[in-house]
Amino acid sequence: MKSRVLLLFILSVLVLCLNYCDNPIFHKKKTEGLIEFKVEPVDKSHPLAGLAPDKAIVKFKNGKYLVEMTTMGMFKTTFVLDAEKKTMVQTVKFMDIKNACIENQNEINKDVAQYPLIFKETNEKVTIAGYKCYKAIATYGNNPSDSFEVLYTKDLEPKDVNDLGPYKGIKGMLMKYRLKKMELELEFTAEKVSLQQIPDEEFELPSYYKIISQKEMEEFFKSLQ
């Protein structure tokens, strides 16, 4: 009798784990959660390298993807990509400045065209943040002698958000990669993944942000150098 009760208890705990645990062992191809990344500027001598954060929070939900970075608790910038609307919203919050720039697919394509990437898949697999990742080598289209490694997992689903940026063709969640914006290139490396519910409003632009043009946003960053 006691052994039967113990068995039922163990089965109950196992069922709870299968339904609620964040451990990737119990989940496959999730579309909602949060990833903590370590961030480093590729060129530490860049004029804006001092404003580069050392951490980033990435939130993803179905076809939306949010990158949030804060420097010294004062300078906060975010990027929100929406696969359905095919837009990217960049926000900057610094002291009393709250600016936002909204780019459509054509504008995003122009940005990507400045820093085109060519990918070559490898047979290597690496475990990062508890997830099996596939390794690809990215080469700069306008500088073929320079390359870097890209790691991505198929156990999380970005819902084609990669198609909006330079990583089009990578079919998985990026776990180690680089991004270049305003001439500053950053490298992101995943450290922790948490599968959890993300409120829809996290991906919405607050009404207190002032909408400015892409050119104005670029001029703002140049003024910080």
C-alpha positions as a Markdown table, in Angstrom:
| # | Residue | x | y | z |
|---|---|---|---|---|
| 1 | Met | 0.0 | 0.0 | 0.0 |
| 2 | Lys | 2.8 | 2.4 | 1.0 |
| 3 | Ser | 4.7 | 1.6 | -2.2 |
| 4 | Arg | 1.6 | 2.3 | -4.3 |
| 5 | Val | 1.1 | 5.7 | -2.6 |
| 6 | Leu | 4.8 | 6.5 | -3.1 |
| 7 | Leu | 4.5 | 5.6 | -6.8 |
| 8 | Leu | 1.5 | 7.8 | -7.2 |
| 9 | Phe | 3.3 | 10.7 | -5.5 |
| 10 | Ile | 6.3 | 10.3 | -7.8 |
| 11 | Leu | 4.1 | 10.2 | -10.9 |
| 12 | Ser | 2.3 | 13.3 | -9.8 |
| 13 | Val | 5.6 | 15.2 | -9.3 |
| 14 | Leu | 6.8 | 14.1 | -12.7 |
| 15 | Val | 3.6 | 15.3 | -14.4 |
| 16 | Leu | 3.9 | 18.7 | -12.7 |
| 17 | Cys | 7.5 | 18.9 | -13.9 |
| 18 | Leu | 6.5 | 18.0 | -17.5 |
| 19 | Asn | 3.9 | 20.8 | -17.5 |
| 20 | Tyr | 5.6 | 23.6 | -15.6 |
| 21 | Cys | 9.4 | 23.2 | -15.3 |
| 22 | Asp | 11.6 | 25.6 | -17.3 |
| 23 | Asn | 14.3 | 23.0 | -17.8 |
| 24 | Pro | 14.8 | 22.5 | -21.6 |
| 25 | Ile | 14.8 | 18.8 | -21.1 |
| 26 | Phe | 11.0 | 19.0 | -20.6 |
| 27 | His | 10.4 | 21.4 | -23.5 |
| 28 | Lys | 10.7 | 21.3 | -27.3 |
| 29 | Lys | 10.2 | 24.2 | -29.7 |
| 30 | Lys | 8.8 | 26.8 | -27.3 |
| 31 | Thr | 7.7 | 30.1 | -28.7 |
| 32 | Glu | 7.7 | 32.3 | -25.6 |
| 33 | Gly | 10.3 | 33.2 | -23.0 |
| 34 | Leu | 13.2 | 35.2 | -21.9 |
| 35 | Ile | 17.0 | 34.9 | -22.6 |
| 36 | Glu | 19.8 | 36.6 | -20.7 |
| 37 | Phe | 22.8 | 37.5 | -22.8 |
| 38 | Lys | 26.3 | 38.7 | -22.1 |
| 39 | Val | 27.2 | 41.6 | -24.4 |
| 40 | Glu | 30.6 | 42.8 | -25.6 |
| 41 | Pro | 31.6 | 45.5 | -28.1 |
| 42 | Val | 33.5 | 43.9 | -30.9 |
| 43 | Asp | 35.7 | 47.0 | -31.3 |
| 44 | Lys | 36.4 | 48.2 | -27.8 |
| 45 | Ser | 38.1 | 51.4 | -29.2 |
| 46 | His | 34.9 | 52.5 | -30.9 |
| 47 | Pro | 33.7 | 56.0 | -29.8 |
| 48 | Leu | 30.4 | 54.5 | -28.6 |
| 49 | Ala | 31.9 | 51.5 | -26.9 |
| 50 | Gly | 31.6 | 53.2 | -23.5 |
| 51 | Leu | 27.8 | 53.2 | -23.9 |
| 52 | Ala | 27.7 | 49.5 | -24.7 |
| 53 | Pro | 25.9 | 47.4 | -22.0 |
| 54 | Asp | 27.4 | 44.2 | -20.6 |
| 55 | Lys | 24.0 | 42.5 | -20.5 |
| 56 | Ala | 20.9 | 42.2 | -22.6 |
| 57 | Ile | 17.5 | 40.8 | -22.0 |
| 58 | Val | 15.8 | 39.2 | -25.0 |
| 59 | Lys | 12.0 | 38.5 | -24.8 |
| 60 | Phe | 10.3 | 36.5 | -27.5 |
| 61 | Lys | 6.7 | 35.6 | -28.1 |
| 62 | Asn | 5.4 | 34.0 | -31.2 |
| 63 | Gly | 6.4 | 36.4 | -34.0 |
| 64 | Lys | 7.7 | 39.2 | -31.8 |
| 65 | Tyr | 11.3 | 39.7 | -30.5 |
| 66 | Leu | 12.5 | 42.3 | -28.0 |
| 67 | Val | 16.1 | 43.2 | -27.2 |
| 68 | Glu | 16.5 | 45.4 | -24.1 |
| 69 | Met | 19.8 | 46.9 | -23.0 |
| 70 | Thr | 20.7 | 49.3 | -20.2 |
| 71 | Thr | 24.0 | 51.0 | -19.5 |
| 72 | Met | 24.8 | 52.2 | -16.0 |
| 73 | Gly | 21.1 | 52.2 | -15.2 |
| 74 | Met | 20.7 | 55.4 | -17.1 |
| 75 | Phe | 20.9 | 54.8 | -20.9 |
| 76 | Lys | 18.3 | 52.3 | -22.1 |
| 77 | Thr | 17.7 | 51.2 | -25.6 |
| 78 | Thr | 15.4 | 48.6 | -27.0 |
| 79 | Phe | 14.7 | 46.9 | -30.4 |
| 80 | Val | 11.4 | 45.3 | -31.1 |
| 81 | Leu | 11.0 | 43.2 | -34.2 |
| 82 | Asp | 7.5 | 42.1 | -35.4 |
| 83 | Ala | 7.5 | 39.4 | -38.0 |
| 84 | Glu | 3.8 | 39.9 | -38.9 |
| 85 | Lys | 4.0 | 43.7 | -39.3 |
| 86 | Lys | 7.5 | 43.5 | -40.7 |
| 87 | Thr | 8.7 | 46.4 | -38.6 |
| 88 | Met | 11.5 | 47.2 | -36.2 |
| 89 | Val | 11.0 | 49.8 | -33.4 |
| 90 | Gln | 14.1 | 51.2 | -31.7 |
| 91 | Thr | 13.7 | 53.2 | -28.5 |
| 92 | Val | 16.2 | 55.3 | -26.5 |
| 93 | Lys | 15.6 | 56.5 | -23.0 |
| 94 | Phe | 18.2 | 58.8 | -21.5 |
| 95 | Met | 17.5 | 61.3 | -18.7 |
| 96 | Asp | 14.5 | 63.3 | -20.1 |
| 97 | Ile | 15.0 | 62.0 | -23.6 |
| 98 | Lys | 12.5 | 59.4 | -24.8 |
| 99 | Asn | 12.8 | 58.8 | -28.5 |
| 100 | Ala | 11.5 | 56.1 | -30.8 |
| 101 | Cys | 12.2 | 55.2 | -34.4 |
| 102 | Ile | 10.0 | 52.9 | -36.5 |
| 103 | Glu | 11.5 | 51.2 | -39.5 |
| 104 | Asn | 9.5 | 49.3 | -42.1 |
| 105 | Gln | 10.7 | 46.3 | -44.2 |
| 106 | Asn | 12.3 | 48.5 | -46.9 |
| 107 | Glu | 14.3 | 50.5 | -44.3 |
| 108 | Ile | 15.4 | 47.4 | -42.5 |
| 109 | Asn | 16.5 | 45.9 | -45.8 |
| 110 | Lys | 18.7 | 49.0 | -46.4 |
| 111 | Asp | 20.3 | 48.6 | -43.1 |
| 112 | Val | 21.0 | 44.9 | -43.7 |
| 113 | Ala | 22.4 | 45.7 | -47.2 |
| 114 | Gln | 25.2 | 47.8 | -45.5 |
| 115 | Tyr | 26.4 | 44.8 | -43.5 |
| 116 | Pro | 25.4 | 41.7 | -45.5 |
| 117 | Leu | 26.3 | 38.3 | -43.9 |
| 118 | Ile | 27.0 | 35.0 | -45.7 |
| 119 | Phe | 26.5 | 31.8 | -43.7 |
| 120 | Lys | 28.2 | 28.5 | -43.9 |
| 121 | Glu | 26.9 | 25.6 | -41.8 |
| 122 | Thr | 29.2 | 23.3 | -40.0 |
| 123 | Asn | 28.8 | 19.9 | -38.4 |
| 124 | Glu | 29.7 | 21.2 | -35.0 |
| 125 | Lys | 27.2 | 21.3 | -32.1 |
| 126 | Val | 27.6 | 23.1 | -28.9 |
| 127 | Thr | 25.6 | 23.3 | -25.7 |
| 128 | Ile | 25.0 | 26.8 | -24.5 |
| 129 | Ala | 22.6 | 27.9 | -21.7 |
| 130 | Gly | 21.4 | 24.3 | -21.5 |
| 131 | Tyr | 20.4 | 24.0 | -25.2 |
| 132 | Lys | 21.9 | 22.1 | -28.0 |
| 133 | Cys | 23.1 | 24.6 | -30.6 |
| 134 | Tyr | 24.2 | 24.3 | -34.2 |
| 135 | Lys | 27.3 | 26.2 | -35.3 |
| 136 | Ala | 27.5 | 28.3 | -38.5 |
| 137 | Ile | 30.3 | 30.6 | -39.7 |
| 138 | Ala | 29.2 | 34.1 | -40.7 |
| 139 | Thr | 31.3 | 36.0 | -43.2 |
| 140 | Tyr | 30.9 | 39.7 | -44.0 |
| 141 | Gly | 29.7 | 40.2 | -47.6 |
| 142 | Asn | 31.8 | 43.4 | -47.9 |
| 143 | Asn | 34.8 | 42.0 | -46.1 |
| 144 | Pro | 35.2 | 38.2 | -46.9 |
| 145 | Ser | 38.4 | 38.0 | -44.9 |
| 146 | Asp | 36.6 | 38.6 | -41.6 |
| 147 | Ser | 34.2 | 36.1 | -40.0 |
| 148 | Phe | 32.7 | 35.0 | -36.7 |
| 149 | Glu | 30.8 | 32.0 | -35.3 |
| 150 | Val | 27.0 | 31.9 | -34.9 |
| 151 | Leu | 25.2 | 29.5 | -32.6 |
| 152 | Tyr | 21.5 | 28.8 | -32.8 |
| 153 | Thr | 19.1 | 26.3 | -31.4 |
| 154 | Lys | 16.1 | 24.6 | -33.0 |
| 155 | Asp | 14.5 | 23.9 | -29.6 |
| 156 | Leu | 13.1 | 27.4 | -29.5 |
| 157 | Glu | 11.1 | 29.0 | -32.2 |
| 158 | Pro | 11.6 | 32.7 | -33.2 |
| 159 | Lys | 8.8 | 32.4 | -35.8 |
| 160 | Asp | 10.7 | 33.8 | -38.7 |
| 161 | Val | 11.8 | 37.0 | -36.9 |
| 162 | Asn | 15.3 | 36.3 | -38.3 |
| 163 | Asp | 13.9 | 37.0 | -41.7 |
| 164 | Leu | 13.7 | 40.7 | -40.8 |
| 165 | Gly | 17.4 | 41.1 | -40.2 |
| 166 | Pro | 20.9 | 40.0 | -41.3 |
| 167 | Tyr | 20.3 | 36.5 | -40.1 |
| 168 | Lys | 17.7 | 35.5 | -42.6 |
| 169 | Gly | 18.2 | 31.9 | -43.5 |
| 170 | Ile | 19.1 | 30.9 | -39.9 |
| 171 | Lys | 16.2 | 28.6 | -38.9 |
| 172 | Gly | 16.4 | 28.7 | -35.1 |
| 173 | Met | 16.8 | 31.0 | -32.1 |
| 174 | Leu | 20.1 | 32.9 | -32.1 |
| 175 | Met | 22.2 | 32.1 | -29.0 |
| 176 | Lys | 25.5 | 33.6 | -30.1 |
| 177 | Tyr | 25.6 | 36.3 | -32.7 |
| 178 | Arg | 26.6 | 39.9 | -33.6 |
| 179 | Leu | 24.6 | 42.9 | -34.4 |
| 180 | Lys | 25.7 | 46.2 | -35.9 |
| 181 | Lys | 23.8 | 49.5 | -35.5 |
| 182 | Met | 24.9 | 53.1 | -35.8 |
| 183 | Glu | 28.4 | 51.7 | -36.7 |
| 184 | Leu | 28.7 | 50.0 | -33.3 |
| 185 | Glu | 29.0 | 46.2 | -33.5 |
| 186 | Leu | 28.0 | 44.1 | -30.4 |
| 187 | Glu | 28.4 | 40.4 | -29.7 |
| 188 | Phe | 25.7 | 38.6 | -27.8 |
| 189 | Thr | 26.2 | 35.2 | -26.0 |
| 190 | Ala | 23.3 | 33.5 | -24.2 |
| 191 | Glu | 23.8 | 32.7 | -20.6 |
| 192 | Lys | 20.3 | 31.7 | -19.3 |
| 193 | Val | 17.0 | 30.8 | -20.8 |
| 194 | Ser | 13.7 | 31.0 | -19.0 |
| 195 | Leu | 10.5 | 29.7 | -20.6 |
| 196 | Gln | 7.7 | 31.9 | -19.3 |
| 197 | Gln | 4.7 | 34.0 | -20.2 |
| 198 | Ile | 5.6 | 37.4 | -21.6 |
| 199 | Pro | 2.8 | 40.0 | -21.5 |
| 200 | Asp | 1.8 | 41.4 | -24.9 |
| 201 | Glu | 2.3 | 45.0 | -23.7 |
| 202 | Glu | 6.0 | 44.3 | -23.4 |
| 203 | Phe | 6.2 | 44.5 | -27.2 |
| 204 | Glu | 4.1 | 47.7 | -27.5 |
| 205 | Leu | 5.5 | 51.2 | -27.8 |
| 206 | Pro | 4.5 | 53.4 | -24.8 |
| 207 | Ser | 2.7 | 56.6 | -25.8 |
| 208 | Tyr | 5.2 | 58.9 | -24.0 |
| 209 | Tyr | 7.9 | 58.2 | -26.6 |
| 210 | Lys | 8.5 | 60.8 | -29.2 |
| 211 | Ile | 8.5 | 59.4 | -32.8 |
| 212 | Ile | 11.6 | 60.6 | -34.7 |
| 213 | Ser | 13.0 | 59.6 | -38.1 |
| 214 | Gln | 15.8 | 57.1 | -38.7 |
| 215 | Lys | 18.1 | 60.0 | -39.6 |
| 216 | Glu | 17.3 | 61.9 | -36.4 |
| 217 | Met | 18.1 | 58.8 | -34.4 |
| 218 | Glu | 21.4 | 58.4 | -36.1 |
| 219 | Glu | 22.2 | 62.1 | -35.4 |
| 220 | Phe | 21.3 | 61.6 | -31.7 |
| 221 | Phe | 23.9 | 58.7 | -31.4 |
| 222 | Lys | 26.5 | 60.8 | -33.3 |
| 223 | Ser | 26.0 | 63.6 | -30.7 |
| 224 | Leu | 27.1 | 61.1 | -28.0 |
| 225 | Gln | 30.5 | 60.4 | -29.5 |
